[in-house]
Amino acid sequence: MLTTLPNLLTLSRILAIPALIGAFYLSSPLSNWLAFTIFTAAGITDILDGYLARSRGEESGLGRFLDPVADKLLVAATLLMLVYVGRIGDWTILPTVVILCREILVSGLREFLAELRVSVPVSRVAKWKTAVQMLAIGFLIVGDAGWDPIPAMAIGQAGMWIAALFTIYTGYDYLKAGLHHVTNMTPETAASGVKAGGEEVDGQ
């Protein structure tokens, strides 16, 4: 159901995006810290919704659909706004493009495999990638409004490159796993949504 607490937390992450975008148009340092607060709160809901769904027995197909969509919308919107305000530029554009392209690739792959009822689980390295990426974005949001001893911009830019390396690795990993199912698929398995060899697997 849409009204379960985990799903409401996921929806709140999507609803926070307009507020986050609006915060970038305010004057610094209020803009930096307000955007950072909204982004951090949204990141916390990403941790809580999955935990609560499992602990309360409220996992659902709707939740599994909404959660990655909310994550990708939040990250993509924030990265675009960071480009707009100039905190991502020059060479830092490259890891940003890599991250966005990977998200599109994985989303398309998951959508295709979902029709076959094939699950692509999130790997441990993918979780590390997400953690590094979110931290890097957080530092970039703070930018020049951070405390003097902490070079937030430099840390954020370095983090984006590290996240991009993880992104390439995990993107290849997902693509390899997806292509395995695609190459072993027959017209019969495609029509029935069952993995080649007759084993039916859960969707995600």
C-alpha positions as CSV (number, residue, x, y, z in Angstrom):
1,M,0.0,0.0,0.0
2,L,1.1,3.5,-0.7
3,T,0.3,4.7,2.8
4,T,2.7,2.4,4.6
5,L,5.4,4.2,6.6
6,P,8.3,3.0,4.4
7,N,6.5,4.1,1.2
8,L,5.6,7.5,2.7
9,L,9.3,7.9,3.5
10,T,10.2,7.1,0.0
11,L,7.7,9.5,-1.4
12,S,9.0,12.2,0.9
13,R,12.4,11.9,-0.8
14,I,10.7,12.7,-4.1
15,L,8.7,15.5,-2.6
16,A,11.9,17.0,-1.1
17,I,13.4,17.5,-4.6
18,P,11.5,20.8,-5.4
19,A,12.5,22.2,-2.0
20,L,16.1,21.2,-2.6
21,I,16.2,22.8,-6.0
22,G,14.6,26.0,-4.6
23,A,17.3,26.1,-1.9
24,F,20.0,26.5,-4.5
25,Y,18.4,29.8,-5.6
26,L,18.9,31.4,-2.2
27,S,21.9,33.5,-1.2
28,S,24.9,31.8,0.3
29,P,25.6,30.5,3.0
30,L,21.9,29.9,3.7
31,S,21.6,28.3,0.3
32,N,24.4,25.9,1.0
33,W,23.3,24.8,4.4
34,L,19.6,24.6,3.7
35,A,20.2,22.4,0.6
36,F,22.6,20.3,2.6
37,T,20.0,19.8,5.3
38,I,17.3,18.8,2.8
39,F,19.7,16.4,1.0
40,T,20.9,14.8,4.3
41,A,17.3,14.3,5.5
42,A,16.4,12.7,2.2
43,G,19.4,10.4,2.5
44,I,18.3,9.4,6.0
45,T,14.9,8.4,4.6
46,D,16.7,6.2,2.1
47,I,18.2,4.2,5.0
48,L,15.0,4.2,7.1
49,D,12.5,3.1,4.4
50,G,14.3,-0.1,3.6
51,Y,15.0,-0.9,7.3
52,L,11.4,-0.3,8.3
53,A,10.0,-2.2,5.3
54,R,12.0,-5.3,6.4
55,S,11.4,-5.0,10.1
56,R,7.7,-4.3,9.9
57,G,7.1,-6.9,7.1
58,E,5.9,-4.1,4.7
59,E,8.0,-4.9,1.7
60,S,6.1,-4.4,-1.5
61,G,6.4,-4.3,-5.2
62,L,5.5,-0.6,-5.1
63,G,8.2,0.1,-2.6
64,R,10.8,-1.8,-4.6
65,F,9.8,0.3,-7.6
66,L,9.7,3.7,-5.9
67,D,12.9,3.4,-3.9
68,P,15.4,3.4,-6.8
69,V,13.3,5.9,-8.7
70,A,13.4,8.3,-5.7
71,D,17.2,7.8,-5.3
72,K,18.0,8.5,-8.9
73,L,15.7,11.5,-9.1
74,L,17.3,13.0,-6.0
75,V,20.9,12.4,-7.1
76,A,20.3,13.6,-10.7
77,A,18.5,16.7,-9.7
78,T,21.2,17.6,-7.1
79,L,24.0,17.0,-9.6
80,L,22.4,19.2,-12.2
81,M,21.9,22.0,-9.7
82,L,25.6,21.7,-8.6
83,V,26.5,22.1,-12.2
84,Y,24.2,25.1,-12.5
85,V,25.8,26.9,-9.5
86,G,29.3,26.0,-10.7
87,R,30.4,23.6,-8.0
88,I,30.7,20.9,-10.6
89,G,32.7,22.1,-13.6
90,D,35.8,21.6,-15.7
91,W,37.1,18.0,-15.2
92,T,34.6,17.2,-12.4
93,I,31.9,17.1,-15.2
94,L,33.4,13.8,-16.4
95,P,32.7,11.7,-13.3
96,T,29.3,13.3,-13.1
97,V,28.5,12.2,-16.6
98,V,29.8,8.7,-15.8
99,I,27.5,8.5,-12.8
100,L,24.4,9.7,-14.6
101,C,25.0,7.4,-17.6
102,R,25.4,4.4,-15.3
103,E,22.2,5.2,-13.5
104,I,20.3,5.3,-16.8
105,L,22.0,2.0,-17.9
106,V,21.2,0.1,-14.7
107,S,17.6,1.5,-14.7
108,G,17.0,0.3,-18.3
109,L,18.6,-3.1,-17.5
110,R,16.5,-3.6,-14.4
111,E,13.3,-2.7,-16.2
112,F,14.1,-5.2,-19.0
113,L,15.0,-8.0,-16.5
114,A,11.9,-7.2,-14.4
115,E,9.8,-8.3,-17.3
116,L,11.5,-11.7,-17.1
117,R,11.1,-11.7,-13.3
118,V,14.8,-11.8,-12.9
119,S,16.2,-10.1,-9.9
120,V,19.5,-8.1,-10.0
121,P,20.6,-7.8,-6.3
122,V,22.5,-4.8,-5.1
123,S,26.1,-5.7,-4.5
124,R,28.3,-4.6,-1.6
125,V,30.5,-2.5,-3.9
126,A,27.4,-0.8,-5.2
127,K,26.5,0.2,-1.6
128,W,30.0,1.6,-1.2
129,K,29.6,3.5,-4.4
130,T,26.4,5.0,-3.1
131,A,27.9,5.9,0.2
132,V,30.9,7.7,-1.4
133,Q,28.7,9.4,-3.9
134,M,26.3,10.8,-1.3
135,L,29.2,12.0,0.9
136,A,30.9,13.7,-2.1
137,I,27.6,15.4,-3.1
138,G,27.1,16.5,0.5
139,F,30.5,18.2,0.5
140,L,29.9,19.8,-2.8
141,I,26.6,21.2,-1.6
142,V,28.3,22.8,1.4
143,G,31.0,24.2,-0.9
144,D,32.6,27.4,0.2
145,A,30.2,27.8,3.1
146,G,32.1,25.1,5.0
147,W,34.5,25.6,7.8
148,D,37.9,26.9,6.8
149,P,39.9,23.9,8.0
150,I,37.7,21.6,5.9
151,P,38.2,22.0,2.1
152,A,34.7,20.8,1.3
153,M,35.0,21.5,-2.5
154,A,38.2,19.5,-2.8
155,I,36.9,16.6,-0.8
156,G,33.7,16.6,-2.8
157,Q,35.5,16.7,-6.2
158,A,37.8,13.9,-5.1
159,G,34.9,11.9,-3.9
160,M,33.1,12.2,-7.2
161,W,36.1,10.7,-9.0
162,I,36.2,7.8,-6.5
163,A,32.5,7.3,-6.9
164,A,32.9,7.3,-10.7
165,L,35.5,4.5,-10.4
166,F,33.1,2.4,-8.3
167,T,30.3,3.3,-10.8
168,I,32.3,1.9,-13.7
169,Y,33.0,-1.3,-11.8
170,T,29.4,-1.8,-10.6
171,G,28.0,-0.8,-13.9
172,Y,30.1,-3.4,-15.7
173,D,29.1,-5.9,-13.0
174,Y,25.4,-5.3,-13.5
175,L,25.7,-5.3,-17.3
176,K,27.6,-8.6,-17.2
177,A,24.9,-10.2,-15.0
178,G,22.1,-8.8,-17.2
179,L,23.7,-9.9,-20.4
180,H,24.1,-13.4,-19.0
181,H,20.3,-13.6,-18.7
182,V,19.7,-12.0,-22.1
183,T,22.1,-14.3,-24.0
184,N,20.6,-17.4,-22.3
185,M,17.1,-16.3,-23.0
186,T,14.9,-18.1,-25.6
187,P,11.7,-16.9,-27.1
188,E,9.8,-19.3,-24.8
189,T,11.5,-17.9,-21.7
190,A,10.9,-14.3,-22.9
191,A,7.2,-15.0,-23.3
192,S,6.8,-16.7,-20.0
193,G,9.1,-14.5,-17.9
194,V,11.1,-17.5,-16.7
195,K,14.8,-17.7,-16.6
196,A,16.5,-20.0,-19.1
197,G,16.7,-23.5,-17.6
198,G,13.2,-23.4,-16.2
199,E,14.0,-21.7,-12.9
200,E,11.6,-18.9,-12.0
201,V,13.1,-16.2,-9.9
202,D,11.6,-13.4,-7.9
203,G,11.2,-9.9,-9.3
204,Q,12.7,-6.8,-7.8
